[in-house]
Amino acid sequence: MNGTPIANDIRRLRIERGDMTQQALADACGVTRQTIIALEAGRYAPSLELAFRIARTFGMGVEEVFRWEMQ
């Protein structure tokens, strides 16, 4: 299991949207590229606010981007 039980589809969604860069997503959400890298790698669970920002950037609901994966 990764570092957090919060899994996400951020990388897939970026690619599906015309290869959106990590930097472009970071800029749209007001965070650093390193934050996006950590999220995609599963090393960081976003705050609720950041989860909403990311989901809205993709035009989706939070649960369409993030999911809880309990062991």
N, C-alpha and C positions, 0 to 999 in steps of 0.2 A: 504494500500500500504506500502511496505517496505520503508526504508530510502532513496532509490535511484530508479530512473525509469529504471536503467539498471538491467535486470534480467539475470540469467545464469543457465546453466545446469551442473555446475562443479561437484556437488555431484554425480549426476547420472552418469556422464562420468567417475569419479573415480571408482565407483562401477562396472561399465561395463568393466573396464580394470583390472579386477582381484583384486578388493578391494585396489586400490592404496590409500595409506594413505595421509592425509593432509600434513604430514611432507615430504613425498616423492615428492608431487607436489610442495610444497614450495621450497624444495632443487633444483628441476629441473628448477624452475623459478627465483631463487635468491631472494626469499622473506621469511618472517617468517611464521610459521604455523598460527599465529594470523591473518595475512593478509588473508590467505585462509579461515579461519573461518569467518571473517567479510564479505568476498565476498560471501560465500555460504549462509550466513544469510541475504544478501541484505542490509547490513549496510554500504557498501563501494563500490564505483564505481572505477574500475581499471583505471590506466593511459592507454593510447593507447599502449604504449610499453608493459606493463604487460599483457594487453588483447591479444596481439600478442604472447607473450611468452607462455601464458597458452594454447591458441589455437594450437600453434605449438607443444607443449608437447603432446597434444592429436591427433596430425596429422590432424587437422581440420582448417577451416577458422574461422576468428573471429565471423562472423555472425552465425556460427553453434554452437557456445558456448554461445555467449551473444546476447541479444535482448533488444530493446528499448520498454518499456511498458508505453505509455502515458495514462493518465486518460481521 
